[in-house]
Amino acid sequence: MRGNPDNLRRAAAAKSTAAAQRAEQGLRDMIRRGDPITFRALAQAAGVSLDFLYRNAELRRRVEQLRDQQRATPQPTPASPDPDRPSSVVRTLTTQLADLKRRHRDEITALKQALEAAHGENLELRRRLGPRGTGSAPDK
């Protein structure tokens, strides 16, 4: 036989050990993130083949156990928005509405001041013209 079979066995064992370590780390990461545990997801996350996971008895048992555990435990429903806390759309629209109200109040205030000034000018002009209905024509 050519080559050194012992070196080949050691290299294959080291490669298998490294793949098993990557798979274990992948499982820990998936559990931490709350990802669904499946053979395909683990193979992709750890960079190992499905065949490797199915053939490795310890990894296979662990994946099946975790997968069954996840199926038995109801998945937490996504947190429903707090009804007391408005969404960003509501906050944005509320801000826009408050800005419109403020501008409207400012405009009304300015218009009231202009109306008061016009009433004042009107009153002053009436006083200059004198009383109405006296029947006298203005002098020329």
Protein Blocks (a to p, Z undefined) as FASTA:
>chain_A
ZZjfklmmmmmmmmmmmmmmmmmmmmmmmmmnopacdfklmmmmnopafklmmmmmmlmm
mmmmmmmmmmmpccdddddddfklccfklmmmmmmmmmmmmmmmmmmmmmmmmmmmmmmm
mmmmmmmnopehklpacdZZ
